């Protein structure tokens, strides 16, 4: 008999789930429901609320991006997990930054822009995000999201991140400082995902890899879990649907 799937937005039910039980997250607008093991979503949430550096890896299609979007776009998901791990409930403030847009370390700080027929240096998307994140003042959990870490054009970009990913003051080239003590970071990649990692553009920098204090690898659901999810979806759509697991 298939195990029960638990709902993140039903506190009493959520608390009954074991670490390996599947949790149904409310879908982001236009997306499908997500079903992930309780231990995985709680490790991610705990890393966020304690302002850790998180490496979220897994093969293509293992719901890395979908998970982060579901936590951010549907407040009930993150709130439910915060209640489950008994931490202060605050909104999640997510700052996505596409790593493929950076070709050199200097671009992590500034980029060339055009205005009035002349070019000038403007703050990068990452710096703007850090400045805004540092102003949360306990009203939210700020999370810098480095999207597709394996798609950077040069390993030197990884090295450049070391000066930005710090728990202390982040010092910019002009001498100004950003308080990095209460900012969480998450980088998604497929570096630890077997064959998928062969298609990354550069090898993950060793020093940057050591900077991550939380390493979480997602994987596809196993056949039994897939059956659970399918049964849950169909029975929710129409209670007349009843599925029976076919034993081999």
C-alpha positions in Angstrom: 0.0 0.0 0.0 1.3 3.4 -0.9 2.3 5.8 1.9 0.4 8.9 2.6 1.5 12.3 1.2 1.4 15.1 3.6 0.6 18.8 3.0 2.9 21.7 3.9 0.0 24.0 4.6 -1.7 21.7 7.2 0.4 22.0 10.3 -1.0 19.1 12.3 -0.6 16.8 9.3 2.8 18.1 8.4 4.2 17.4 11.9 3.2 13.7 11.6 5.3 13.2 8.5 8.6 11.3 8.8 11.9 12.5 7.2 11.5 10.3 4.1 7.8 11.0 3.6 6.7 13.1 0.6 5.4 16.6 1.3 3.1 18.2 -1.2 4.0 21.9 -1.9 1.5 24.3 -3.2 2.4 24.9 -6.9 3.6 28.3 -8.2 1.3 30.0 -10.6 1.2 28.1 -13.9 3.3 25.2 -12.5 2.6 21.7 -11.4 2.5 20.5 -7.8 5.8 19.5 -6.2 6.4 16.4 -4.1 9.7 16.3 -2.2 11.0 14.4 0.8 10.5 16.3 4.1 14.2 16.1 5.0 15.2 17.9 1.8 12.9 20.9 2.1 13.7 21.3 5.8 17.4 21.3 5.2 17.0 24.0 2.6 14.7 26.1 4.8 17.0 25.7 7.8 19.9 26.9 5.7 18.0 29.9 4.6 16.8 31.0 8.0 20.3 30.6 9.4 21.9 32.6 6.5 24.0 29.8 5.2 25.8 29.3 1.9 23.8 26.5 0.2 24.8 24.4 -2.8 21.6 22.9 -4.3 22.6 20.3 -6.9 20.9 17.6 -8.9 20.2 16.4 -12.4 18.2 18.4 -14.9 14.5 18.2 -14.1 14.9 17.3 -10.4 13.0 20.5 -9.4 15.8 22.7 -8.1 14.4 25.9 -9.7 10.8 24.9 -9.2 11.4 24.3 -5.5 12.9 27.8 -4.9 10.2 29.4 -7.0 7.5 27.6 -5.1 8.9 28.7 -1.7 9.1 32.3 -2.9 6.0 32.7 -5.0 3.6 30.8 -2.7 4.1 32.2 0.8 2.2 29.3 2.4 5.0 26.9 1.4 7.8 28.6 3.2 5.6 29.6 6.1 4.5 26.0 6.6 8.1 24.7 6.7 9.2 27.5 9.1 6.4 26.4 11.5 7.5 22.8 11.0 11.1 23.5 12.0 9.9 25.9 14.7 11.7 29.1 13.6 10.3 32.6 13.3 7.9 32.9 10.4 9.0 35.6 8.0 8.5 36.0 4.2 11.2 34.8 1.9 12.8 37.5 -0.3 14.4 36.0 -3.3 17.0 37.6 -5.6 17.7 35.6 -8.8 21.0 36.3 -10.5 21.9 34.6 -13.8 25.5 33.4 -13.6 25.7 32.9 -17.4 25.7 36.7 -17.8 29.1 37.1 -16.1 32.2 36.6 -18.3 34.9 38.0 -15.9 35.2 38.5 -12.2 35.0 42.3 -12.5 31.5 42.0 -14.0 30.3 40.6 -10.6 30.6 44.2 -9.4 30.0 46.5 -12.3 28.9 46.2 -15.9 29.2 48.6 -18.9 25.9 50.5 -19.7 24.9 53.0 -22.3 23.1 56.2 -21.5 22.8 59.5 -23.4 25.2 58.2 -26.1 28.0 57.4 -23.6 29.0 54.4 -21.7 29.5 54.1 -18.0 29.9 51.5 -15.2 26.8 50.7 -13.3 26.3 48.3 -10.4 25.8 44.7 -11.3 22.6 42.8 -10.7 24.4 41.0 -7.9 25.6 44.1 -6.1 22.1 45.7 -6.4 20.6 42.5 -4.9 23.1 42.4 -2.1 22.4 46.1 -1.2 18.7 45.5 -1.1 19.0 42.2 0.8 21.2 43.8 3.5 18.2 46.1 4.3 15.8 43.3 5.3 16.3 44.2 9.0 14.6 41.1 10.3 11.4 41.7 8.2 12.2 38.9 5.8 14.7 36.1 5.0 16.8 37.4 2.1 18.2 34.8 -0.3 20.6 35.5 -3.1 20.0 32.9 -5.8 23.0 32.2 -8.1 21.2 30.5 -11.0 23.0 27.8 -13.0 26.4 27.9 -11.4 27.8 25.5 -14.0 27.0 27.9 -16.9 29.6 30.5 -16.0 32.0 31.3 -18.8 35.2 31.1 -16.8 36.4 29.6 -13.5 37.7 33.0 -12.6 34.1 34.1 -12.0 33.9 31.4 -9.3 37.0 32.8 -7.7 35.5 36.3 -7.8 32.6 35.1 -5.8 34.8 34.4 -2.8 35.1 38.1 -2.0 31.3 38.5 -2.1 30.2 35.3 -0.3 31.1 36.3 3.2 29.4 36.5 6.6 31.1 39.8 7.3 31.4 43.1 5.4 31.3 42.8 1.7 33.8 45.3 0.4 33.2 46.8 -3.1 35.9 48.2 -5.3 35.0 51.8 -4.4 35.5 51.0 -0.7 31.9 50.9 0.2 30.6 48.1 2.3 27.6 45.8 2.5 26.7 44.0 5.7 26.6 40.3 4.6 25.9 38.8 8.1 22.2 38.2 7.5 22.0 37.2 3.9 21.6 33.6 2.7 23.0 32.3 -0.6 21.9 29.4 -2.7 23.7 28.3 -5.9 22.0 25.7 -8.1 24.0 23.4 -10.3 24.3 19.9 -11.6 27.9 19.5 -10.5 27.2 16.5 -8.2 24.7 14.9 -10.6 26.6 12.2 -12.4 26.5 12.5 -16.2 24.8 15.9 -16.1 27.8 17.4 -14.5 29.8 16.5 -17.7 28.0 19.2 -19.5 29.0 22.1 -17.3 31.3 24.7 -18.9 33.9 24.9 -16.1 35.0 22.8 -13.2 33.7 24.0 -9.8 36.4 26.0 -8.0 37.7 24.1 -5.0 37.8 27.1 -2.8 34.3 28.2 -3.7 33.0 24.6 -3.1 34.4 24.7 0.4 32.6 28.0 1.1 29.2 26.2 0.9 28.1 25.2 4.4 25.1 23.2 3.2 25.2 20.8 0.3 21.9 19.4 -0.8 21.4 17.1 -3.7 18.0 16.5 -5.2 17.1 13.5 -7.3 14.2 12.1 -9.3 11.4 10.4 -7.4 11.8 6.6 -7.2 9.0 4.4 -8.8 7.1 4.1 -5.5 7.2 7.8 -4.9 6.1 8.5 -8.5 3.1 6.2 -7.9 2.3 8.1 -4.7 2.4 11.4 -6.4 0.3 10.2 -9.4 -2.3 8.6 -7.1 -2.5 11.8 -5.0 -3.0 14.0 -8.1 -5.6 11.8 -9.7 -7.6 11.2 -6.5 -7.5 14.9 -5.8 -8.8 15.7 -9.3 -11.6 13.2 -9.1 -12.3 11.0 -6.0 -13.7 8.4 -8.3 -10.2 7.6 -9.5 -8.7 4.7 -7.5 -5.3 3.4 -8.4 -3.8 0.2 -7.3 -0.1 -0.4 -7.1 0.8 -3.3 -9.4 3.3 -5.6 -7.6 5.9 -7.4 -9.7 
